[in-house]
Amino acid sequence: MSRTDDIRAAALELFTGRGYASTTMADIGAAVGIRGPSLYKHVASKQDVLAQIMTGTMQALLDLHHE
């Protein structure tokens, strides 16, 4: 699993538990063991992380549908 995958997984868990608006980049960073500002080396923004989660989920659903 890549660092970006770890970030997405942590963000998904936090968004689910706390809500998107209540989750900060610092929260996501703490969950993966890096400082919040360091996340910007891997993702553009919290909104970008959410978009990656959503598009990944939709792609997985489409792949299952095509099977």
C-alpha positions, -999 to +999 in steps of 0.1 A: +000+000+000+014+034-010+015+065+013-013+080-008-034+049-003-027+051+035-038+088+034-070+079+016-078+050+040-072+072+070-092+100+056-121+077+048-122+064+084-120+099+098-146+113+074-169+085+083-164+089+120-162+126+125-176+140+092-158+157+064-162+192+078-149+182+113-118+164+099-086+185+094-055+178+074-037+176+108-061+148+118-054+129+087-017+134+090-017+122+126-036+091+116-008+082+091+020+094+113+030+125+094+025+162+101-005+178+085+016+202+062+036+172+049+004+158+035+006+184+007+035+164-007+010+136-015-023+153-020-034+188-031-061+193-005-087+177+018-112+181-011-088+163-034-086+134-009-124+132-008-126+133-047-100+105-049-120+084-024-152+090-044-138+083-078-120+052-065-152+039-050-171+046-082-144+029-103-146-002-081-184-003-085-181+000-122-155-028-124-178-051-103-207-042-126-186-051-157-177-085-143 
